[in-house]
Amino acid sequence: MPHVTFIHGIANKPPVDDLLRIWREALADAAEPLPLGDRGVSSSMVYWADLLHEKPEEDLSAYEGVLENSAEAIDGGGNASPPRPQTAQEAAFIEALRARMTTLSDAELETAAPVPAPAAPQGALERVPLPWFIKKRVLNAYLSDVHHYLFDVEYAPPGRTPVRIQQTIRRRFAEAVCAPAVSRPHIVVSHSMGTVIAYDCLKRVADCAAVDGFITLGSPLGLDEIQDKLQPGWSRADGFPHERVAGGWANMFDRLDPVCGFDPVLASDFRNGGQSTVEDVAVQNDGAWRHSITKYLRQKSFATTLRRMLRV
């Protein structure tokens, strides 16, 4: 039986069973429907939102819909605080990523207009026509999650025992792909920060099992700051995770997706023995918030790619 391992991205999420159901339903309701159960495809979710948030999101409708009607619906769930760097290296990393997202200071964020003047210098979030109080929550979630993982921060929500974030998520990912119930062909489908985690594990974690295909959606892997933190292991000439990806890698992006839009094409940065093998696929999601996972999952090109990799 073919199997899909999903991994989610930034910010808080609903409980794992609900999140997996929502993703599967988005596929079944897509322009080119791909109901995994009807095709004999099993699936699982690598879930890590609980490591950073006190409790799961309860408003499932925000994740099931396609409208930008709440912070949760646009990856701003959990009301994360900005990361607090402990070293000069961490501070420089956070500031560089922040500059990719916005040219505004914290004080300017509080009073910024919903749609900035087009002539102004713009970061990725300036181009998104949503209120800044929501975009600020997205920015905090993005910076916090990326920082905590790539710097392996020791952290826990209030009332819990802190754990090393990268080590714990790596272990969860490896356990998911090595689970006895997983059969071949086995495809990893990742979104947002989940693409960084999946790549890191498939490229650099020895205990991780091999898979037959890899799909990234709205990935920030094209950013130099993130690539630098994936060394040793990553290089432009040999960055493809051939160690544990036996088949292809498809990378799908919307150029107006603020998380991946600065450098969405990955083929030139993740070569396989010097050869470009990543399949970059541009899509056009609808609405103001182009990073939504349900919008990517409903794309016809995604269903076509996943069906081909699963051989169903």
Disulfide bonds with the S-S distance in Angstrom:
none
